[in-house]
Amino acid sequence: MDKIKIYDFDKTLVDCDSIGVLLRIWLRKSFFNFFKLIFYLIKGSFAYLFSFSFDSFKDKFIPFLKDFTEEELKKFSENLIESHGYKNLIEEIEEDGYTTILCSASINSYMKYVKDILGFDYLICTQNDNCHLIGKNNSKEEKARNLKKLFNEKNIVVDYENSKSYTDSVKNDKWMCSFTKNKYVVNSEKTYEGYINIDGINE
């Protein structure tokens, strides 16, 4: 059997919403990006009204990525981890004997670099090209579906009793955490049954 460690990313390994940080950098690139953002907001709102799906809303923001080079996205990922990373949690990722999985709703354009920087064995995230999402947003129940798919493809038999999962939101990640007995919630003000509260330390 395989001992695994599953990590959410935003507000779990870093103290922020990574896409928000990237959007702020994008807005500073050009004065005209502010008007593009308003346009994306309007498009996203209409898409949501017709579909009632956050995936449709998120899809309308993807084109802003076209304004970043691959090198800029890689540098962004490095700076994000350096400036916002929880050092104590990051240092424990490569604990001996575990298969590590980064499982995030954030987009592949930069999460692929985060995966390599932090040394994860596998990455599950929201897939995209420069114009649209590909498939569904990797969140809530979709995380569990994608994890099961990975386990099947890689012949991973999870050792439930000795595996671990980490999140900042039990509400959003209870499905992801269901594969492990040892469940950790980061910086939570509330106590959840079956979860161990831990603090993020980024100094």
Solvent accessible surface area in square Angstrom, and as a share of the most:
residue,aa,sasa,rsa
1,M,167,0.75
2,D,49,0.25
3,K,69,0.29
4,I,0,0.00
5,K,0,0.00
6,I,0,0.00
7,Y,1,0.00
8,D,13,0.06
9,F,0,0.00
10,D,27,0.14
11,K,93,0.39
12,T,0,0.00
13,L,0,0.00
14,V,0,0.00
15,D,54,0.28
16,C,16,0.10
17,D,71,0.37
18,S,0,0.00
19,I,54,0.27
20,G,19,0.18
21,V,19,0.11
22,L,0,0.00
23,L,34,0.17
24,R,130,0.47
25,I,54,0.27
26,W,0,0.00
27,L,55,0.27
28,R,178,0.65
29,K,88,0.37
30,S,41,0.26
31,F,149,0.62
32,F,141,0.59
33,N,5,0.03
34,F,107,0.45
35,F,106,0.44
36,K,81,0.34
37,L,31,0.15
38,I,70,0.36
39,F,113,0.47
40,Y,22,0.09
41,L,77,0.38
42,I,91,0.46
43,K,77,0.33
44,G,0,0.00
45,S,51,0.33
46,F,117,0.49
47,A,18,0.14
48,Y,93,0.35
49,L,111,0.55
50,F,174,0.73
51,S,53,0.34
52,F,156,0.65
53,S,35,0.23
54,F,112,0.47
55,D,40,0.21
56,S,29,0.19
57,F,48,0.20
58,K,29,0.12
59,D,21,0.11
60,K,52,0.22
61,F,25,0.10
62,I,4,0.02
63,P,27,0.17
64,F,3,0.01
65,L,2,0.01
66,K,114,0.48
67,D,57,0.30
68,F,20,0.08
69,T,79,0.46
70,E,94,0.42
71,E,119,0.53
72,E,67,0.30
73,L,6,0.03
74,K,84,0.36
75,K,109,0.46
76,F,13,0.05
77,S,0,0.00
78,E,61,0.28
79,N,74,0.38
80,L,3,0.02
81,I,17,0.08
82,E,122,0.55
83,S,76,0.49
84,H,51,0.23
85,G,0,0.00
86,Y,17,0.06
87,K,62,0.26
88,N,44,0.22
89,L,6,0.03
90,I,35,0.18
91,E,140,0.63
92,E,95,0.43
93,I,1,0.00
94,E,119,0.53
95,E,71,0.32
96,D,129,0.67
97,G,61,0.59
98,Y,37,0.14
99,T,32,0.18
100,T,5,0.03
101,I,0,0.00
102,L,0,0.00
103,C,0,0.00
104,S,2,0.01
105,A,30,0.24
106,S,9,0.06
107,I,1,0.00
108,N,37,0.19
109,S,13,0.08
110,Y,0,0.00
111,M,0,0.00
112,K,70,0.30
113,Y,41,0.15
114,V,0,0.00
115,K,50,0.21
116,D,99,0.51
117,I,70,0.36
118,L,13,0.06
119,G,33,0.32
120,F,9,0.04
121,D,70,0.36
122,Y,60,0.23
123,L,43,0.22
124,I,17,0.09
125,C,7,0.04
126,T,0,0.00
127,Q,79,0.35
128,N,18,0.09
129,D,70,0.36
130,N,81,0.42
131,C,55,0.33
132,H,99,0.44
133,L,21,0.11
134,I,96,0.49
135,G,63,0.61
136,K,128,0.54
137,N,12,0.06
138,N,0,0.00
139,S,35,0.22
140,K,83,0.35
141,E,76,0.34
142,E,27,0.12
143,K,6,0.03
144,A,14,0.11
145,R,131,0.48
146,N,38,0.20
147,L,0,0.00
148,K,115,0.49
149,K,121,0.51
150,L,18,0.09
151,F,17,0.07
152,N,117,0.60
153,E,107,0.48
154,K,101,0.43
155,N,129,0.66
156,I,19,0.10
157,V,89,0.51
158,V,28,0.16
159,D,23,0.12
160,Y,96,0.36
161,E,97,0.44
162,N,73,0.38
163,S,0,0.00
164,K,35,0.15
165,S,0,0.00
166,Y,10,0.04
167,T,0,0.00
168,D,44,0.23
169,S,26,0.17
170,V,16,0.09
171,K,153,0.65
172,N,60,0.31
173,D,5,0.03
174,K,100,0.43
175,W,70,0.25
176,M,0,0.00
177,C,0,0.00
178,S,64,0.41
179,F,32,0.13
180,T,0,0.00
181,K,103,0.44
182,N,42,0.22
183,K,29,0.12
184,Y,38,0.14
185,V,1,0.00
186,V,2,0.01
187,N,75,0.39
188,S,30,0.19
189,E,185,0.83
190,K,126,0.53
191,T,110,0.64
192,Y,66,0.25
193,E,175,0.78
194,G,55,0.53
195,Y,30,0.11
196,I,89,0.45
197,N,65,0.34
198,I,41,0.21
199,D,100,0.52
200,G,17,0.16
201,I,93,0.47
202,N,50,0.26
203,E,186,0.83
